[in-house]
Amino acid sequence: MLRYILTIFLSAFLLFQVQPILARYILPWYGGTPAVWTTCMLCFQIGLLAGYTYAHGLVAGFRGHPRKQAAIHFCLILASLVFLPITPTDTMKPEATADPTWGIVLLLLKTVGLPFIVISASGPLIQHWFFSASKSASPYRLYAVSNFGSLLGLLSYPFLFEPLFGLRQQTQLWSVTYIVYGICATLCAWGFIQNRPSTKAHSEGATSSPAPTFQNRISWGVFAALGSIVLLATTNQMCQDVAVVPFLWVLPLSLYLITFIISFDHARWYHRGIWIPLTTVSVAALVYLLNQDYADVELHISIQVGIYLSAMFSCCMVCHGEMVRLKPAPTYLTSFYLVVSLGGAIGGILVSQVAPRIFTGMWELHLSLLAVALMIGYRVFQDTRSGVIVNRFWLALFSLFWIQVVFTMSFFLWLHIEDQIDGAVASKRSFYGSLRVYDGNVGKSNHWRALYHGRINHGRQYLDYETFRAKPSTYYMQFSGAGLAFDFHPKRLTQPEQAINIGVVGLGTGTLASYANSSDSIRFYEINPDVETLAREYFSYLKECPADLSIKLGDARITLEAELAAGESNQFDLLFVDAFSGDSIPIHLFTEEAFDTYLKHLAPDGILVVHITNLHIDLSDPVRVLGDVFDLESIWVERHSKRRGEYYSNWVLMSRQPETLNKIKSQDLHTDWEREEARLIHWTDDYSNLLTVIKWD
């Protein structure tokens, strides 16, 4: 049995280790948005479906012919070695600015397509071989072993592989381990052939077990799809509000796998009397969280993440527990896994492809919570009809309670959606997230309009008076780091003032354009076309800017690198790095290679201005370390303001020439660093670890 356990464990470990490795590898190429992980998950779910389909077809097509099954799988393993090592090349970097979903799909197919299908097939195929060879032992507990391997593969990534190895080393280690898996799978195939059952035994085993009903098959798929939707919708929400990093991918996915381990290990671990009440309480906490007003109080990151994960875990536990209650006899094992993988893939498609096209907000989480509640009620009702539940009094009591639960939950979920929609002048959702324009204090002298990405404000403008309309607000107020960079640049201190060339990574509402003079030039780099559309249609910063203004669509880093490759160095006097997805950090804009690109576009006496205001992440140390790497003078400007429309802000100003920043320092307009020496957090394209900069306290 050891060879089967080891092979299943290795295949599952590789299956779930490759997901964060490749997603982390290509994340910078597609703007660092949460949708990169969701799209990768969809690709892997479809790959899993392809693997399960292949395993089912191999078993069904060659039942009773172990040599043919073993030979075909061995040939597929050999063919998949052509893909090794699975390291994406620079030639695969995208160029288009449109929805990059299919670009990600094609890239993953080219990189790890066949190896992923092979290891995906190993779960059901090796379990079938084990069941056939052992004659009587149940293979379902091997599925728990598979999920344990998956869990270890996931958890070892952010805590072991990501901190210790660069990305290229990670793909090379994975490729070597895949070869070891191929050897183990070959040994399993040999054991299967040596202990092969006869065709007659197979047919007798097949007829002795009743075939699962169509209704049960539908239930398998629906519960699998709901679990997938809850997982992906929860991950999307957390990544948008915190950061797009493997740590926040791995946490929910690990809990998701644990629910499979618990459910498949033994039927005793899933008890409705325990898990349904736990699900009710945890979902109630999540609904309460969604309806909180964060204008004045922001709950700590650990509390928010804890509530999200508790609700997700309990919902997935119920979905997978109910699914396992309906599992068929081992004879129909491969078809069961095929339907489960199909349900997972459908859930992935609904979240990553359908929801962004039909919803203006992330409402799929709301609908999935309601659907889980309805499916629980449906299954209890079905068990009553089939005679599993015979106590009519408790059934009636549960029914009344559950109707009340569903009604109350529906009311408060709709209340949250209505609150998000109410007051919205415009809404857009795409691969890059959910955008919304709000109006406030309409008809009053302080009538304002704001752009939100998720629930993070990306700029506000006062509309009623020309003086206030042209005034920079929020993080960009006059004495913020942004304002000081304009006021104290050497070209602004001459008489008369000289024209300056301004570059901005991240558009938002275009607030920084309000600082530009008629003789200046300003260029914005923005990855999301919807941001430009909303900034031009609903805000006047861009249209009223007197400077020569241009906007380049596409990932800023890739665009800046392309400009350098074409022989164009912009020689910006001011270059602002101000790009966030919701409140999450596009890490590829904060690496050594990114700063090298910025400095090649910066004039000799130019100022690199980095916006690091964030609720959950402290970027001061990695930015300071990069300043030291490039021998830059760095100052920190932190501002607290209670004046109208002005927010707390946090900026780092950097220059090759110390005298460029001396005026700011001499007037004591900067802030003393919290630590005399920065912690040695040095991010590169090959290595970064966000765990070191999360604000845990």
Buried (B, 14 or more C-beta within 10 A) or exposed (E): EEBBBBBBBBBBBBBBBBBBBBBBBBBBBBBBBBBBBBBBBBBBBBBBBBBBBBBBBBBEEBBBBBEEBBBBBBEBBEEBBEBBEBBBEEEBBBEEBEBBBEBBBBBBBEBBBBBBBBBBBBBBBBBBBBBBBBEEBBBBBBBBBBBBBBBBBBBBBBBEBBEEBEBBBBBBBBBEBBEEBBEBBBBBBEBBBEBBBEEEEBEEBEEEEEBBEEEBBEBBBBBBBBBBBBBBBBBBBBBBBBBBBBBBBBBBBBBBBBBBBBBBBEEEBBEBEEBBEBBBEBBBBBBEBBEEEEEEEBEEBEEBBBBBBBBBBBBBBBBBBBBBBBBBBBBBBBBBBBBBBBBBBBBBBBBBBEBBEEBBBBBBBBBBBBBBBEBBBEBBBBBBEEEEBEEEEEBEEBBEEBEEBBEEBBEBBEEBBEEBEEEBBBBBBBBBBBBBBBBEEEEEEEBBBBBBBBBBBBBBBBBBEEEBBBBBBBBBBBBBBBBBBBBBBBBBEEEEEBBBBBBBBBBBBBBBBBBBBEEBBBBBBBBBBBBBEBBBEBBBBBEEBEBBBEBBBBBBBBBBBBBBEEEEEBBBBBBBBBBBBBBBBBBBBBBBBBBBBBBBBBBEBBBBBBBBBBBBBBBBBBBBBBBEEBEBBBBBBBBEBEEEBBBEBBBBBBBBBEEBBBBBEEEEBBBEBEEEEBBEBBBBBBBBBBEBBBEEE
